[in-house]
Amino acid sequence: MAHRQKAKRKPLKLLLSIISKIQNLNLSKLVRFIQLCVTKINQYFQFIKKYLDKHKRFFIVLLVFLVCSIITSAAILPGNHIFEGNLIAQEINFTYNGQQPKVFIQNIRNIKELENEGIQTLTFTGSFQSQNLPAINNLDSVKIQLKDSDSRWIITPVNPKATSTIELTKLRLEPGTKINELNYDFQRQQLAFDLQPNPNSNPNTLELYLGEEPLKVILEGYKLPGIKLPNEFDEQAPLEFIVNPNNKEFLLQIQNNTSIHITLNKSPKDNIPQWFRGKLDTKDVKFLYVDRNANDSREDLYISAIVEGKIRMAGQEQEIKQNQFLMGENPNKPLNIQLIRHLQIIPNKGIEARFSGRTTKIQIGLDQDFPVSKIQGSWLDGVLPRDAIIALFSAGAATVANLLAWLFSNASNSGSNNNQP
């Protein structure tokens, strides 16, 4: 009980102590100090007011000078602007930069031949016929392992004269997947590209419809786990067999670098199909192909794949001619194309790409090191029309020059007046 009473008295003692200290303060001194500060501040503002009244013209001129200088600088200094372009190229390279899986290609029908090259594992189910390897004739499924990057498998209808019903239903890209050497060969009627998956993402998926007719399958660089091979069988030689699939839907998980070649029965010039899905978030977009030196990669030759096109930014438009390079502010880095809105096969020309992005400068030229034309926007571009910016810049520059002359003249006159006795 006594302990509780002592605890209650502690806050009361603290409060009494604070009140006692406040009473001991010399309030009159504090009031005089505050009055002195207010007086000094008032005198300072009165001095500034008189000084401004005396030099009003000078400060108005200085203010106008600063405003005109800011406007002139804003019309000169480069700004970061959105650009858009439309061009046709014989080859396109890019990295898918989206956050979610995205369908890239769909509904390629009447495939005459489909070839995949790279390390893969796939399984066919159905009935099999093979003269080279009779051991698979009685099986209802065959598992195939393609061993290295040069391994490949090819499917094609057994009857080449029949209309093929093989179809690429869907190719879905995972984030970070690279598409290299995307091109269409109009002589072979073949769409081809290299697919490089991101090792930190899920496998890309290729969905096929194997069609209604039996298929001929050709394998190179393979293993057939679970199948007892004859002693005289040569796994280094290509293997051919016929499969009549009982499961028409074929799903392939692509985890390693893969080259895909799709040959069609007829050219798309008669009825241009829409195979590519639009609105792909991208980075590292390049319209070029590489003439590689097998002995020394430093000797690789980069060649522009552009056929024709146009690009626009900040109210300016520039034509891109055949074999010219398209570059950003740094010629050694690709232009910052962030979105490919549309891809389309253009007969006898190449692949059309409509794209957009953001940059401070666009450069164009036949040589990457010596661009001959450029587009560059200032801070004011995108806010005001180009004609208005030119007019503002001209007026601002002239005003700044005149005001500078006036300020220096006024300063020298003031100095000479001050030096007079």
C-alpha positions in Angstrom: 0.0 0.0 0.0 2.8 2.4 0.9 4.5 1.5 -2.4 1.5 2.5 -4.4 1.2 5.9 -2.7 4.9 6.7 -3.5 4.2 5.8 -7.2 1.3 8.2 -7.3 3.4 11.1 -5.8 6.1 10.9 -8.5 4.1 12.5 -11.3 2.8 15.2 -8.9 6.4 16.1 -7.9 7.4 16.4 -11.6 4.5 18.7 -12.4 5.3 21.0 -9.4 8.9 21.1 -10.4 8.1 22.3 -14.0 5.7 25.0 -12.7 8.4 26.2 -10.3 10.9 26.6 -13.1 8.5 28.5 -15.3 7.8 30.9 -12.5 11.5 31.5 -12.1 11.9 32.6 -15.7 12.5 36.2 -16.4 9.5 36.8 -18.7 10.3 40.4 -19.3 13.6 39.6 -20.9 12.0 37.0 -23.1 9.4 39.5 -24.3 12.1 42.2 -25.0 14.1 39.6 -27.0 11.0 38.7 -29.2 10.2 42.4 -29.8 13.8 43.0 -30.9 13.7 40.1 -33.4 10.4 41.4 -34.8 11.8 44.9 -35.2 15.0 43.6 -37.0 13.0 41.5 -39.4 10.7 44.4 -40.2 13.7 46.7 -40.8 15.2 44.1 -43.1 12.0 43.8 -45.2 11.8 47.6 -45.4 15.3 47.7 -46.7 14.6 45.1 -49.3 11.4 46.9 -50.4 13.3 50.2 -50.8 16.1 48.5 -52.7 13.6 46.8 -55.1 11.8 50.1 -55.6 15.0 51.8 -56.5 16.2 49.0 -58.9 12.8 47.9 -60.1 13.8 48.1 -63.8 16.9 46.0 -63.2 15.1 43.2 -61.5 12.3 43.1 -64.0 14.9 42.8 -66.8 16.7 40.1 -64.8 13.5 38.2 -64.3 12.6 38.4 -68.0 16.2 37.3 -68.8 15.9 34.2 -66.6 12.5 33.3 -68.1 13.8 33.7 -71.7 16.9 31.7 -70.9 14.9 28.8 -69.5 12.6 28.8 -72.5 15.6 28.9 -74.9 17.4 26.1 -73.0 14.2 24.0 -73.0 14.1 24.4 -76.8 17.7 23.2 -77.2 18.3 20.5 -74.5 17.3 17.0 -75.7 14.3 15.4 -74.1 13.1 11.8 -73.8 10.2 11.2 -76.2 8.0 8.4 -77.5 8.6 7.3 -81.0 6.7 5.0 -83.4 7.9 3.3 -86.6 6.8 1.0 -89.4 9.3 -0.9 -91.4 9.8 -4.1 -93.4 12.8 -6.2 -92.7 14.2 -9.5 -94.0 15.2 -10.6 -90.5 14.2 -9.5 -87.0 15.7 -10.3 -83.6 14.2 -9.4 -80.2 13.8 -10.4 -76.6 10.3 -10.9 -75.1 10.2 -8.5 -72.1 6.7 -9.1 -70.8 5.9 -10.3 -67.3 3.5 -13.1 -68.2 3.6 -15.8 -70.9 2.5 -14.6 -74.3 1.3 -16.3 -77.5 3.7 -15.3 -80.3 2.6 -17.5 -83.2 -0.7 -19.2 -83.9 -2.8 -21.0 -86.5 -0.1 -21.8 -89.2 -2.0 -24.4 -91.3 -1.1 -26.7 -94.2 2.4 -27.3 -93.0 4.4 -29.3 -95.5 7.3 -29.9 -93.3 8.2 -29.0 -89.7 11.8 -29.2 -88.5 13.1 -28.7 -85.0 16.8 -28.6 -84.1 18.2 -28.7 -80.6 18.2 -30.7 -77.4 14.7 -32.0 -76.8 12.7 -34.9 -75.5 9.5 -35.9 -77.2 7.1 -38.8 -77.4 5.0 -40.1 -80.3 2.0 -42.4 -79.6 0.1 -44.5 -82.2 1.1 -47.2 -84.6 4.6 -47.3 -86.1 6.3 -48.7 -89.2 10.0 -48.7 -89.8 12.3 -50.6 -92.2 15.4 -49.4 -90.4 14.2 -50.3 -87.0 11.5 -53.0 -86.9 11.7 -53.1 -83.1 9.3 -50.2 -82.9 6.7 -51.7 -85.2 4.9 -53.4 -82.4 5.0 -50.4 -80.0 2.3 -47.9 -79.2 4.6 -45.1 -78.1 8.2 -44.1 -78.8 10.2 -41.8 -76.6 13.0 -39.8 -78.3 15.9 -37.9 -76.8 17.7 -35.5 -79.1 21.2 -35.4 -77.7 22.9 -32.1 -78.7 22.4 -28.8 -80.4 22.8 -30.3 -83.9 20.2 -33.0 -83.3 16.9 -32.6 -85.1 13.6 -34.1 -85.9 11.4 -33.6 -89.0 7.8 -34.4 -89.6 6.1 -34.4 -93.0 3.0 -36.1 -94.5 3.7 -39.5 -95.9 2.0 -38.5 -99.1 3.7 -35.2 -100.2 1.0 -34.6 -102.9 -1.8 -34.6 -100.5 -3.0 -31.4 -98.8 -1.3 -31.3 -95.4 -3.4 -30.9 -92.3 -0.5 -30.4 -89.9 -1.0 -27.2 -88.0 1.1 -25.1 -85.6 -1.7 -24.3 -83.1 0.2 -22.1 -80.7 3.7 -21.0 -79.7 3.8 -19.4 -76.3 6.8 -17.4 -75.1 7.9 -17.2 -71.5 9.4 -13.9 -70.1 13.0 -13.4 -71.2 12.8 -15.6 -74.3 14.9 -14.5 -77.2 13.7 -14.8 -80.8 16.6 -14.6 -83.3 16.8 -14.6 -87.0 13.1 -14.5 -87.6 12.6 -14.5 -91.3 10.5 -15.8 -94.2 12.1 -17.4 -97.3 9.7 -16.8 -100.2 11.5 -19.3 -102.5 11.3 -22.2 -100.0 8.0 -20.8 -98.6 9.5 -21.3 -95.1 9.2 -19.4 -91.9 12.3 -19.9 -89.6 13.6 -18.6 -86.3 15.8 -19.5 -83.4 14.2 -19.7 -79.9 16.4 -19.2 -76.9 14.6 -19.8 -73.6 15.3 -17.9 -70.4 16.9 -20.5 -68.0 15.2 -18.8 -65.1 11.7 -19.1 -66.6 9.3 -22.0 -67.4 9.7 -23.9 -70.7 8.2 -22.3 -73.8 5.4 -24.4 -75.2 4.7 -25.4 -78.8 1.3 -26.9 -79.5 0.9 -28.8 -82.7 -2.0 -30.6 -84.5 -0.5 -33.6 -86.2 -3.3 -33.9 -88.8 -5.4 -36.7 -90.1 -2.9 -38.5 -92.3 0.1 -40.7 -91.3 3.4 -38.8 -90.8 7.0 -39.5 -91.8 9.4 -38.8 -89.0 13.1 -38.3 -89.6 15.6 -38.2 -86.6 19.2 -37.2 -86.5 21.5 -37.3 -83.4 19.0 -39.2 -81.1 18.6 -41.8 -78.5 15.7 -44.2 -78.0 15.6 -45.0 -74.3 13.6 -48.1 -73.4 14.1 -49.7 -76.8 16.5 -52.6 -77.2 18.4 -51.9 -80.4 20.1 -54.6 -82.6 23.8 -54.8 -82.3 24.2 -53.8 -86.0 22.0 -50.8 -85.6 23.9 -47.5 -86.2 22.5 -44.6 -84.0 24.6 -42.2 -85.9 22.7 -42.7 -89.1 19.4 -40.9 -89.6 16.3 -42.9 -88.6 13.0 -42.8 -90.6 9.7 -44.2 -89.5 6.0 -43.7 -90.1 3.6 -43.0 -87.3 -0.1 -42.9 -87.4 -0.7 -40.8 -84.3 -3.7 -41.7 -82.1 -3.3 -38.4 -80.2 -3.5 -35.5 -82.7 -2.7 -32.9 -80.1 1.0 -32.7 -79.6 2.6 -30.6 -76.9 6.3 -29.9 -76.9 8.1 -28.3 -73.9 11.1 -26.2 -75.2 13.7 -25.7 -72.5 16.9 -25.4 -74.6 17.9 -23.4 -77.6 15.9 -24.5 -80.6 15.8 -23.7 -84.3 12.4 -24.1 -85.9 11.7 -24.2 -89.7 8.1 -24.3 -91.0 7.7 -25.1 -94.7 4.3 -24.4 -96.2 2.4 -26.1 -99.1 1.8 -22.7 -100.8 3.1 -19.2 -100.6 1.1 -16.7 -98.4 0.9 -14.2 -101.3 -2.6 -15.4 -102.3 -4.1 -14.9 -98.9 -1.9 -13.3 -96.3 -2.5 -15.0 -93.0 -2.1 -13.3 -89.6 0.2 -15.7 -87.8 1.8 -13.3 -85.3 0.1 -12.0 -82.2 0.6 -8.3 -81.6 1.5 -6.1 -78.6 4.7 -7.9 -77.6 6.7 -6.1 -74.9 10.2 -6.2 -76.2 13.8 -5.2 -75.7 17.0 -5.5 -77.7 15.1 -5.3 -81.0 17.5 -5.5 -84.0 16.8 -5.5 -87.7 20.0 -7.1 -88.9 21.7 -10.4 -89.6 25.2 -11.5 -88.8 27.7 -12.9 -91.3 29.6 -15.0 -88.8 33.3 -15.9 -88.9 33.7 -19.5 -87.7 37.3 -18.9 -86.5 37.0 -15.5 -84.8 33.7 -13.9 -83.6 35.4 -10.5 -83.6 35.4 -10.7 -87.4 31.6 -11.1 -87.5 30.0 -8.7 -90.0 26.7 -7.0 -89.1 24.4 -6.3 -92.1 21.2 -4.4 -92.0 18.1 -6.4 -92.9 15.8 -3.4 -93.4 14.1 -3.1 -96.7 12.1 0.1 -96.2 10.3 2.0 -93.5 9.5 5.2 -91.7 10.0 6.4 -88.1 8.4 9.4 -86.3 9.3 11.2 -83.0 8.6 14.7 -81.6 6.7 15.8 -84.7 9.5 14.8 -87.1 9.5 11.9 -89.6 12.4 10.2 -91.2 12.4 7.7 -94.0 14.5 4.5 -93.6 15.9 3.2 -96.9 17.2 -0.3 -97.8 20.2 -1.6 -95.9 20.3 1.4 -93.5 20.8 0.8 -89.8 18.3 2.1 -87.2 20.0 3.2 -84.0 19.3 5.1 -80.8 21.5 7.7 -79.0 24.3 5.1 -78.8 25.1 3.5 -82.2 26.5 0.5 -80.4 23.2 -0.3 -78.7 19.9 -1.1 -80.4 17.1 1.5 -80.4 14.9 1.2 -77.3 11.9 -0.4 -78.9 9.6 -1.4 -76.0 6.6 -2.7 -77.9 6.1 -4.5 -81.2 2.4 -3.8 -82.0 2.1 -5.8 -85.2 4.0 -8.3 -87.3 3.0 -9.4 -90.7 4.4 -11.2 -93.7 4.6 -8.9 -96.8 4.9 -11.0 -100.0 8.3 -10.8 -101.7 9.6 -8.2 -99.3 9.9 -9.6 -95.7 8.2 -9.1 -92.4 6.5 -5.8 -91.5 6.9 -4.6 -87.9 5.1 -1.7 -86.3 6.7 -0.7 -83.1 7.1 2.1 -80.5 9.4 3.0 -77.7 11.1 5.9 -76.0 14.5 7.6 -76.6 16.3 10.9 -76.8 17.7 10.5 -80.3 17.2 8.3 -83.4 20.0 7.8 -85.8 19.9 6.3 -89.3 22.7 5.5 -91.7 24.3 2.9 -94.0 27.2 2.6 -91.5 26.6 2.2 -87.8 29.6 4.4 -86.9 28.6 7.2 -89.3 24.9 7.9 -89.2 23.8 10.5 -91.8 20.4 11.6 -90.4 18.8 11.8 -87.0 15.7 12.8 -85.1 16.1 14.5 -81.8 13.4 16.3 -79.7 13.8 19.0 -77.1 12.0 19.3 -73.7 9.3 21.4 -75.3 8.5 18.9 -78.1 5.4 17.0 -77.2 4.1 20.1 -75.4 4.1 22.6 -78.2 4.0 22.3 -82.0 7.3 22.4 -83.8 6.5 25.8 -85.4 5.7 27.3 -82.0 9.0 26.0 -80.5 11.0 27.5 -83.4 9.2 30.8 -82.9 9.8 30.8 -79.1 13.4 29.8 -79.5 14.0 32.7 -82.0 12.3 35.2 -79.8 13.9 33.9 -76.7 17.4 33.9 -78.2 17.0 37.5 -79.5 15.6 38.7 -76.2 18.4 37.1 -74.2 21.0 38.7 -76.4 19.5 42.2 -76.0 19.0 41.8 -72.3 22.5 40.6 -71.7 23.8 43.7 -73.5 21.5 46.0 -71.4 22.6 44.3 -68.2 26.3 44.6 -68.9 25.8 48.2 -70.0 23.8 49.1 -66.9 26.4 47.4 -64.6 29.3 49.3 -66.2 27.4 52.6 -65.9 26.6 51.9 -62.2 30.3 51.1 -61.6 31.5 54.3 -63.2 29.0 56.4 -61.2 30.1 54.8 -58.0 33.8 55.5 -58.7 33.1 59.3 -59.3 34.1 61.5 -56.3 
